[in-house]
Amino acid sequence: MDTERKIAYFTMEIGLEAALPTYSGGLGVLAGDTIRSAADMKVPMVAVTLLHRKGYFFQQLDPSGWQTEEPVKWSVDDFMRAESQKTSVQIEDRKIWIQAWRYEVKGISGYTVPVYFLDTDLSDNAEQDRTLSHYLYGGDQYYRLQQEIVLGMGGIRILQALGYQNIDRFHLNEGHAGLLTLALIDQKMEEYKVDSITPKVLDAVRKQCVFTTHTPVESGHDKFPMDMVRRALGNHAAWNMPEVFCCGGQLNMTYVALNLSHYINGVAKKHGEISRHMFAPYVIDAITNGVHVGTWVSKPFRDLYDHYFPGWREDNFSLRYALNIPAEQIWQAHLQAKMKLIEFVNRRYNTGMDFDIFTLGFARRAAGYKRADLLFHDLERLKSISKKAGAIQVVYSGKAHPKDQGGKELIQRIFQAQQQLKPQVKVIYISNYDMALARLIAAGVDVWLNTPKPPLEASGTSGMKAALNGVPSLSILDGWWIEGCIENVTGWAIGDDQLEEGQERHDARDAQALYQKLEEVVIPKFYNQRDRFLNIMLHAIALNGSFFNTQRMMQQYVLKAYFS
């Protein structure tokens, strides 16, 4: 086993394959794509996460659209192998044993990045502790704190038990693994033979840590009351350093990571700017997210790329040569992907969707700020557009967090609109969104719709997946789309991101801008100006697909964060 790895990538969730339910959405899928590109580029990385034996959840939607959740049943040893080494963490007065399961991500040249899934479901542990690694984002606040102790502190210890002794950088993918800094502090104190946390200790830890923050949404930043932290971890010298570990009587995992990382970044240029405002005076850079090209290109487009520019997997920038592919061949590849999606939808739901009809796609986590129902703000207007400009059908998918009542009600509103729009506009909501569905939908729709409420979309990557398959975006100017949108070239913007001071973002105004763009620009191009629509498809690949990928993203991390 090769233990000479320099980078340890810590993340609460990783999306590696659809049948492995260890992810909830964009954060986990990004982590999987990051690791795949690290393997492709032979970056000396090892990754650590939790096992999630019960998964995130299996989504059931009743006829009204109400979501219920069931544990996911999967067999761990079908995907990975258990390591014999164990380690432990102390929580309250209990020693909690941790075992690691190894999954290998193989790159295009055969180089592998090992991923270690931490498991507490061991006979050595008390019953309550065996479930700590079961549920992704499950349980109460104390359950989450204990999970983060296992991930951060247990993760470092299991790597050392496995022989990884020469890690130079620990990359925190969000703040969930922030307590790895506490483990590093303890080790540095022992190494320097000091009995207090000195500036030298903090500097040494800071030099080893890299932090990527992913959201400006307040609920995305974990905070734990200090009495809860002391209950779990007892007294520690760190708790007497409020400038490092505490914030308003709480352990704020984002501030822990900010205070103890030498490099910090947001996940798009705009998000970097917002993060600098949120977390002044920290120095925060920006590395815009990407997607793993080899994973998200559908078979019809893989075949095209193999023919016209072989080597695109090794050099994602080769996708810029897509402009040389005859437009008709792009269209035929798109039709193959679209037929696969429509056949799947019709077979599962008996909806009678049509191959020839303009199809919008929206597949995201069902959260209020993503405004999945903005398209249905004015149902009569949408019916009128479908009648006058050209027929429309819409494919939706996405899960709401089990505790997100508003997200669940959002799905219900889409179901209600589905009934009210019949028969003029066909709408389908595909249940149990996962990586396999994401590949199907992103490649198979004609235009990718995205309607977040700015500035809450830190980056977003779903439209990047679509672009790789020649599917342009119609999106609010937020996140990555501010960088990726060239109007009428790579897709279309909804409204204007430049609001006058004091103005608020109103759903009604954004909905009207969406309807106008659909009616006057997008749908006419699809039905009546096919050559211009195809030109936009080509540029979506050549300009956005060639840049918004994890190969470019990983190159930036290597240069700016890992080996700087």
C-alpha distance (Angstrom), angle and dihedral (degrees) to the residues before:
residue distance angle dihedral
M1 . . .
D2 3.81 . .
T3 3.82 106.2 .
E4 3.81 96.3 166.6
R5 3.79 94.8 107.3
K6 3.79 123.3 144.6
I7 3.82 101.8 -169.4
A8 3.82 126.1 57.1
Y9 3.79 113.2 -166.8
F10 3.83 114.1 -158.2
T11 3.78 121.3 -166.2
M12 3.81 135.8 156.5
E13 3.82 92.0 -135.1
I14 3.79 137.7 22.8
G15 3.81 127.9 -170.3
L16 3.79 106.3 -151.9
E17 3.80 102.2 149.6
A18 3.79 135.9 -6.9
A19 3.81 94.6 -110.8
L20 3.81 91.9 53.5
P21 3.84 103.2 76.6
T22 3.80 97.5 -160.4
Y23 3.83 96.0 120.5
S24 3.79 138.3 62.7
G25 3.78 103.0 -162.8
G26 3.77 145.2 -59.1
L27 3.82 99.1 -3.1
G28 3.80 92.6 53.9
V29 3.79 95.6 41.2
L30 3.81 89.7 50.1
A31 3.82 88.7 51.5
G32 3.80 90.3 52.6
D33 3.80 92.2 48.0
T34 3.81 90.3 47.7
I35 3.80 91.6 53.7
R36 3.81 92.2 46.2
S37 3.79 90.8 54.1
A38 3.82 90.7 46.0
A39 3.82 87.5 55.6
D40 3.82 91.6 47.0
M41 3.80 91.1 50.8
K42 3.83 95.8 40.7
V43 3.79 92.9 -120.3
P44 3.85 105.6 171.3
M45 3.79 95.1 -118.7
V46 3.79 137.5 147.4
A47 3.82 121.6 -169.5
V48 3.81 132.2 -148.1
T49 3.80 130.0 -163.8
L50 3.83 140.8 140.2
L51 3.80 123.7 -82.8
H52 3.85 101.0 -128.9
R53 3.81 97.1 -160.1
K54 3.82 90.0 -172.2
G55 3.79 92.8 43.4
Y56 3.79 124.0 -143.7
F57 3.80 93.9 -64.3
F58 3.79 143.7 -75.1
Q59 3.81 108.5 -110.2
Q60 3.78 121.7 -134.8
L61 3.82 120.0 -173.7
D62 3.80 119.4 -163.9
P63 3.85 122.5 -148.8
S64 3.83 90.2 -85.2
G65 3.79 91.7 52.0
W66 3.80 95.6 -108.3
Q67 3.79 111.4 152.7
T68 3.79 124.3 -133.9
E69 3.78 126.0 177.6
E70 3.78 135.0 -135.5
P71 3.82 129.5 -176.0
V72 3.80 113.3 -99.5
K73 3.77 115.9 -115.3
W74 3.79 114.3 -143.0
S75 3.77 138.0 145.1
V76 3.80 112.6 -118.6
D77 3.80 96.6 -160.0
D78 3.81 91.3 56.1
F79 3.81 88.3 71.1
M80 3.81 108.8 26.8
R81 3.76 144.2 13.8
A82 3.78 129.7 -117.5
E83 3.79 119.5 -115.7
S84 3.80 117.3 -136.6
Q85 3.80 94.9 -137.0
K86 3.80 118.4 91.6
T87 3.77 135.7 -173.2
S88 3.79 135.6 -176.3
V89 3.78 145.2 -142.4
Q90 3.78 128.2 -153.2
I91 3.81 116.3 -124.1
E92 3.81 115.6 175.8
D93 3.81 103.4 -39.2
R94 3.81 95.1 -31.4
K95 3.77 129.9 99.4
I96 3.80 107.7 -141.5
W97 3.78 115.1 -157.8
I98 3.78 120.5 -143.8
Q99 3.78 129.9 -160.5
A100 3.80 125.7 -170.7
W101 3.79 128.5 -136.7
R102 3.81 115.6 -155.1
Y103 3.80 123.6 -137.9
E104 3.80 119.5 177.4
V105 3.79 123.9 -144.4
K106 3.79 108.8 -157.5
G107 3.80 119.6 -153.0
I108 3.80 127.6 -145.4
S109 3.82 92.2 -89.0
G110 3.81 94.6 44.2
Y111 3.82 96.6 -98.7
T112 3.81 110.0 141.0
V113 3.79 134.3 -146.9
P114 3.82 111.8 -157.7
V115 3.79 117.7 -137.7
Y116 3.80 117.3 -159.2
F117 3.80 118.3 -154.0
L118 3.81 112.0 -158.9
D119 3.80 116.1 -136.3
T120 3.82 128.4 -170.2
D121 3.81 95.3 175.3
L122 3.81 91.5 109.3
S123 3.79 130.3 135.7
D124 3.83 88.5 -124.9
N125 3.81 90.1 67.6
A126 3.81 132.5 78.3
E127 3.79 113.8 -102.3
Q128 3.81 93.6 -105.8
D129 3.81 91.3 52.8
R130 3.79 94.7 48.9
T131 3.80 88.9 69.3
L132 3.82 96.6 52.2
S133 3.80 92.9 97.3
H134 3.82 95.1 39.6
Y135 3.80 106.4 88.5
L136 3.78 129.8 44.5
Y137 3.83 107.7 -137.2
G138 3.80 89.7 -11.0
G139 3.79 133.1 133.3
D140 3.78 128.2 29.0
Q141 3.80 131.5 -51.4
Y142 3.81 93.4 -82.3
Y143 3.79 91.1 51.0
R144 3.81 88.3 53.6
L145 3.82 92.4 49.2
Q146 3.80 90.8 51.6
Q147 3.81 90.3 48.8
E148 3.79 90.1 52.7
I149 3.81 90.8 50.5
V150 3.82 88.9 53.0
L151 3.82 92.0 46.6
G152 3.81 99.5 44.2
M153 3.78 105.7 30.5
G154 3.79 97.2 25.4
G155 3.79 91.2 44.7
I156 3.79 93.9 59.5
R157 3.78 91.8 45.8
I158 3.80 94.5 49.9
L159 3.81 90.9 50.5
Q160 3.78 90.0 53.3
A161 3.80 91.3 46.2
L162 3.81 88.2 53.0
G163 3.81 91.3 53.0
Y164 3.81 102.6 -99.1
Q165 3.79 97.4 139.3
N166 3.80 102.5 148.2
I167 3.81 105.2 59.8
D168 3.81 109.6 149.8
R169 3.81 99.3 -179.8
F170 3.80 133.8 32.6
H171 3.81 111.3 -160.6
L172 3.82 113.6 -155.3
N173 3.80 108.0 -155.5
E174 3.83 94.5 -157.4
G175 3.80 123.3 -24.6
H176 3.81 97.9 -73.5
A177 3.81 91.9 99.1
G178 3.81 93.8 45.5
L179 3.79 93.8 119.9
L180 3.80 90.1 69.4
T181 3.81 82.6 82.8
L182 3.81 89.1 63.5
A183 3.79 90.8 53.3
L184 3.81 89.7 48.7
I185 3.80 90.9 49.9
D186 3.81 91.1 52.6
Q187 3.79 90.5 50.0
K188 3.81 94.0 47.1
M189 3.81 91.0 49.7
E190 3.78 89.2 53.4
E191 3.81 92.0 44.9
Y192 3.82 92.8 50.1
K193 3.82 92.0 40.6
V194 3.80 94.1 -127.2
D195 3.80 128.1 138.1
S196 3.81 97.0 -150.7
I197 3.80 135.6 53.5
T198 3.79 102.9 -98.3
P199 3.81 128.3 -172.5
K200 3.79 87.0 -107.7
V201 3.81 90.1 58.3
L202 3.81 92.7 48.5
D203 3.80 92.6 46.8
A204 3.80 91.3 51.3
V205 3.81 91.4 51.1
R206 3.80 92.1 45.0
K207 3.79 91.1 52.9
Q208 3.80 90.0 57.5
C209 3.81 99.0 48.4
V210 3.80 133.4 83.5
F211 3.82 121.3 -176.6
T212 3.79 130.0 -160.5
T213 3.80 115.9 -168.8
H214 3.79 114.3 -158.5
T215 3.77 109.5 -174.5
P216 3.80 144.4 41.9
V217 3.84 88.2 -161.5
E218 3.82 108.9 112.2
S219 3.82 94.9 -138.8
G220 3.79 89.2 58.5
H221 3.82 92.0 69.8
D222 3.80 113.1 80.1
K223 3.81 117.2 -134.1
F224 3.81 127.5 177.9
P225 3.83 128.4 -170.4
M226 3.80 110.9 -110.7
D227 3.81 92.7 -124.9
M228 3.80 87.6 58.6
V229 3.81 90.7 48.3
R230 3.81 91.5 49.8
R231 3.78 90.0 48.1
A232 3.80 90.4 55.4
L233 3.80 101.7 36.6
G234 3.80 104.0 20.2
N235 3.78 122.6 -140.4
H236 3.78 116.7 -22.4
A237 3.78 131.3 173.4
A238 3.81 87.9 -122.2
W239 3.81 91.4 69.4
N240 3.81 87.9 64.8
M241 3.81 89.9 61.6
P242 3.80 104.3 75.8
E243 3.80 90.8 168.1
V244 3.82 88.1 65.3
F245 3.79 110.3 24.4
C246 3.78 110.6 17.2
C247 3.75 132.5 59.0
G248 3.81 120.1 -176.9
G249 3.80 93.2 -22.3
Q250 3.80 92.4 -48.4
L251 3.76 137.6 100.1
N252 3.80 99.8 -120.0
M253 3.79 107.5 -165.8
T254 3.79 93.1 -159.6
Y255 3.81 92.1 55.6
V256 3.81 91.3 45.5
A257 3.80 88.4 55.7
L258 3.82 92.6 43.5
N259 3.79 92.5 50.1
L260 3.79 95.6 47.0
S261 3.81 104.3 40.3
H262 3.78 126.8 89.3
Y263 3.81 92.6 -156.6
I264 3.82 125.4 37.6
N265 3.77 128.1 178.6
G266 3.76 143.6 177.2
V267 3.80 120.9 -141.9
A268 3.82 102.0 -114.4
K269 3.79 134.0 21.6
K270 3.80 92.7 -103.7
H271 3.81 91.5 45.4
G272 3.80 90.2 52.4
E273 3.81 88.8 54.0
I274 3.82 92.2 47.9
S275 3.81 91.3 47.1
R276 3.80 90.7 52.9
H277 3.81 87.9 55.7
M278 3.81 93.0 45.0
F279 3.79 95.0 46.4
A280 3.78 106.0 31.2
P281 3.02 128.7 -166.0
Y282 3.83 95.1 26.1
V283 3.80 117.4 108.5
I284 3.79 104.1 -118.8
D285 3.79 123.6 -179.6
A286 3.81 127.4 -168.7
I287 3.80 130.7 -124.6
T288 3.78 110.1 177.2
N289 3.78 114.7 -132.2
G290 3.77 124.1 -112.7
V291 3.80 141.1 -175.8
H292 3.80 131.2 -119.0
V293 3.77 105.2 -99.3
G294 3.81 97.4 -154.5
T295 3.80 91.0 52.9
W296 3.80 99.9 48.0
V297 3.81 104.5 38.0
S298 3.82 109.4 100.2
K299 3.79 120.7 -129.0
P300 3.83 96.8 -102.8
F301 3.81 90.0 55.1
R302 3.81 93.3 41.6
D303 3.79 87.7 57.6
L304 3.81 91.4 49.4
Y305 3.79 93.4 48.3
D306 3.81 92.2 46.6
H307 3.80 88.8 55.0
Y308 3.81 99.7 44.4
F309 3.81 103.3 33.1
P310 3.81 113.7 9.1
G311 3.78 111.3 -166.7
W312 3.82 94.1 49.1
R313 3.80 90.7 127.2
E314 3.81 90.6 59.0
D315 3.81 93.2 40.3
N316 3.80 111.7 31.4
F317 3.80 90.8 -176.9
S318 3.83 85.5 72.4
L319 3.79 86.7 80.7
R320 3.79 87.5 81.3
Y321 3.82 85.4 77.4
A322 3.80 88.4 68.6
L323 3.80 86.0 97.1
N324 3.81 86.3 74.0
I325 3.81 93.9 58.7
P326 3.83 112.4 101.1
A327 3.81 108.3 -105.3
E328 3.80 92.7 -129.0
Q329 3.80 90.7 59.2
I330 3.81 90.2 51.4
W331 3.80 88.9 51.9
Q332 3.82 93.2 49.3
A333 3.82 91.0 50.0
H334 3.80 89.4 49.4
L335 3.81 91.8 50.2
Q336 3.80 90.5 53.7
A337 3.81 90.6 53.3
K338 3.80 91.4 44.2
M339 3.79 93.3 49.7
K340 3.79 90.2 52.3
L341 3.82 90.5 53.9
I342 3.82 95.8 44.4
E343 3.81 92.2 46.8
F344 3.80 89.8 50.8
V345 3.82 93.0 49.5
N346 3.80 94.2 45.6
R347 3.79 93.1 46.4
R348 3.82 93.7 49.5
Y349 3.80 100.5 37.5
N350 3.82 106.0 19.4
T351 3.81 89.7 -132.3
G352 3.79 100.3 146.5
M353 3.80 94.0 -131.4
D354 3.80 113.0 177.9
F355 3.82 128.5 -128.1
D356 3.80 91.6 -143.1
I357 3.80 98.2 52.9
F358 3.79 123.2 97.8
T359 3.81 105.4 -101.4
L360 3.80 126.1 -157.3
G361 3.79 120.6 -161.7
F362 3.80 128.9 -153.3
A363 3.80 118.0 170.6
R364 3.80 116.6 158.2
R365 3.78 140.9 122.1
A366 3.81 106.5 -66.5
A367 3.80 99.4 -114.6
G368 3.78 125.8 144.7
Y369 3.80 97.4 -119.4
K370 3.82 91.2 56.1
R371 3.84 88.2 64.1
A372 3.80 97.4 -151.4
D373 3.82 88.7 174.2
L374 3.82 96.5 54.8
L375 3.82 89.0 102.4
F376 3.83 87.9 63.1
H377 3.79 97.3 51.5
D378 3.82 90.5 111.9
L379 3.80 110.6 21.6
E380 3.80 94.9 -177.1
R381 3.80 90.9 53.5
L382 3.80 90.1 50.6
K383 3.81 91.3 50.0
S384 3.79 89.6 49.8
I385 3.81 91.9 51.2
S386 3.79 90.9 50.0
K387 3.80 90.1 51.1
K388 3.83 98.5 44.0
A389 3.81 106.6 29.6
G390 3.80 99.3 30.8
A391 3.77 141.0 -66.4
I392 3.82 118.6 -64.9
Q393 3.78 133.2 -159.9
V394 3.81 126.1 -179.8
V395 3.81 133.8 -152.3
Y396 3.82 118.1 -158.7
S397 3.77 134.2 -178.8
G398 3.80 137.4 160.4
K399 3.79 144.6 116.7
A400 3.79 128.5 -114.6
H401 3.79 118.2 -141.4
P402 3.85 107.6 -99.3
K403 3.82 90.5 -116.1
D404 3.80 95.9 42.8
Q405 3.80 103.4 101.1
G406 3.80 91.5 175.3
G407 3.80 91.5 52.7
K408 3.79 90.9 52.0
E409 3.80 91.4 49.0
L410 3.80 88.3 50.4
I411 3.81 90.3 59.8
Q412 3.80 89.3 48.8
R413 3.81 91.1 53.7
I414 3.80 89.5 54.6
F415 3.81 89.4 51.9
Q416 3.81 90.0 50.5
A417 3.80 91.5 49.9
Q418 3.80 89.1 48.9
Q419 3.81 89.8 61.2
Q420 3.80 95.1 42.6
L421 3.82 93.8 50.2
K422 3.79 95.7 53.7
P423 2.97 127.2 150.1
Q424 3.82 99.4 5.6
V425 3.81 97.0 55.1
K426 3.79 122.0 27.0
V427 3.81 115.1 -146.6
I428 3.79 127.2 -178.9
Y429 3.80 129.9 -175.6
I430 3.81 111.9 -157.0
S431 3.80 112.0 -150.8
N432 3.80 128.8 -134.6
Y433 3.79 99.6 27.0
D434 3.82 113.6 -150.8
M435 3.80 140.4 151.8
A436 3.81 93.3 -77.5
L437 3.81 91.6 54.0
A438 3.79 90.4 44.8
R439 3.81 90.4 57.2
L440 3.80 91.2 47.8
I441 3.80 97.2 47.2
A442 3.82 99.4 39.1
A443 3.81 91.4 53.4
G444 3.81 97.6 37.6
V445 3.81 106.5 52.2
D446 3.81 123.9 81.1
V447 3.81 97.6 -132.5
W448 3.80 131.2 15.8
L449 3.80 114.3 -132.0
N450 3.82 122.9 -153.9
T451 3.79 123.7 171.7
P452 3.84 111.5 170.8
K453 3.77 122.9 160.7
P454 3.82 105.8 -111.0
P455 2.93 134.1 -89.9
L456 3.81 93.3 17.4
E457 3.80 98.4 81.6
A458 3.81 100.6 86.7
S459 3.80 92.8 -171.9
G460 3.80 119.0 -43.3
T461 3.79 120.9 -155.8
S462 3.81 105.4 -161.2
G463 3.81 92.7 91.1
M464 3.82 89.4 51.3
K465 3.81 89.5 58.3
A466 3.79 89.5 50.3
A467 3.82 92.4 49.4
L468 3.82 91.4 56.7
N469 3.81 86.4 62.2
G470 3.79 95.7 47.0
V471 3.82 94.0 -99.3
P472 3.82 111.5 138.8
S473 3.80 122.8 -145.9
L474 3.78 129.3 -119.7
S475 3.77 100.7 -163.9
I476 3.77 149.2 151.7
L477 3.81 109.6 -102.6
D478 3.78 99.7 -102.3
G479 3.79 136.9 110.6
W480 3.79 116.0 0.1
W481 3.81 93.2 -12.0
I482 3.81 91.3 74.5
E483 3.82 85.5 65.6
G484 3.81 97.4 35.4
C485 3.80 102.3 45.4
I486 3.78 118.7 97.4
E487 3.78 102.7 167.8
N488 3.81 113.5 -113.1
V489 3.82 89.0 -3.9
T490 3.82 107.3 71.1
G491 3.81 96.5 6.7
W492 3.78 138.9 -64.3
A493 3.79 139.9 -65.6
I494 3.79 122.8 -133.3
G495 3.80 108.8 -135.0
D496 3.78 124.3 -38.0
D497 3.78 128.3 -55.6
Q498 3.81 91.2 -152.0
L499 3.80 106.2 90.3
E500 3.77 120.1 172.9
E501 3.79 116.8 -108.8
G502 3.78 111.2 -77.9
Q503 3.79 94.2 19.2
E504 3.78 118.2 128.0
R505 3.76 128.2 -146.3
H506 3.79 107.8 -105.7
D507 3.78 123.4 -163.2
A508 3.80 91.5 -142.3
R509 3.81 93.1 56.5
D510 3.80 93.0 45.9
A511 3.81 91.7 46.3
Q512 3.79 91.5 52.6
A513 3.81 90.4 49.3
L514 3.81 88.8 50.7
Y515 3.80 92.7 50.3
Q516 3.79 92.0 47.4
K517 3.80 93.4 50.8
L518 3.81 91.7 47.2
E519 3.79 94.6 46.9
E520 3.79 100.4 41.1
V521 3.81 104.0 30.9
V522 3.79 121.2 9.0
I523 3.81 103.8 42.7
P524 3.85 94.7 41.1
K525 3.80 89.3 52.3
F526 3.80 91.7 50.4
Y527 3.81 96.0 49.3
N528 3.81 104.3 27.0
Q529 3.81 108.2 21.6
R530 3.78 102.3 41.2
D531 3.80 93.9 157.1
R532 3.83 90.6 57.8
F533 3.80 91.2 45.2
L534 3.81 89.8 51.8
N535 3.78 90.4 50.3
I536 3.79 89.1 56.8
M537 3.82 90.0 49.2
L538 3.81 89.8 53.6
H539 3.80 92.4 49.7
A540 3.81 91.7 47.5
I541 3.81 87.2 61.9
A542 3.80 98.6 37.3
L543 3.81 98.7 45.0
N544 3.81 105.6 24.5
G545 3.80 102.3 26.4
S546 3.80 92.3 49.3
F547 3.82 93.3 51.9
F548 3.81 110.9 27.7
N549 3.78 96.0 67.2
T550 3.79 135.2 110.9
Q551 3.80 92.7 -113.9
R552 3.81 90.1 67.1
M553 3.81 89.7 38.6
M554 3.82 92.8 51.9
Q555 3.81 91.0 49.0
Q556 3.81 88.0 56.8
Y557 3.81 92.9 49.0
V558 3.80 90.6 49.3
L559 3.81 92.5 51.1
K560 3.80 99.6 37.9
A561 3.80 106.2 30.1
Y562 3.79 116.7 11.5
F563 3.78 104.8 47.0
S564 3.80 102.4 17.3
